[in-house]
Amino acid sequence: MSKPTKTFSVKQGVVTLSASFFTIMHDQKQVEVTYKPDNYSDWGICKTCNAIEVSDFTQADAELFAITADSKLRLQGYVA
């Protein structure tokens, strides 16, 4: 993964965007968007997308990504 270039503090953790990078599987530069919740032992979820798609990524986008990712990390009915 590339080094983080943007970091957003969200309600329950941190969302970071990596520096853009090329891969042999894509024609366009890619960026990894990663969500790491607080007190989750450094686990998280990342999504790779075209750099152009996140060129104007904002705090609101980070909040939405975190909410969506958090729902996938936490089991329904289980309190950590």
Stockholm file with secondary structure:
# STOCKHOLM 1.0

chainA/1-80         MSKPTKTFSVKQGVVTLSASFFTIMHDQKQVEVTYKPDNYSDWGICKTCNAIEVSDFTQADAELFAITADSKLRLQGYVA
#=GR chainA/1-80 SS CCCEEEEEEETTEEEEEECCBCCTTCSSCEEEEEEEETTSTTCCEEEEEEGGGGTTCCHHHHHHHHHHHHHHHSCTTCCC
#=GC SS_cons        CCCEEEEEEETTEEEEEECCBCCTTCSSCEEEEEEEETTSTTCCEEEEEEGGGGTTCCHHHHHHHHHHHHHHHSCTTCCC
//
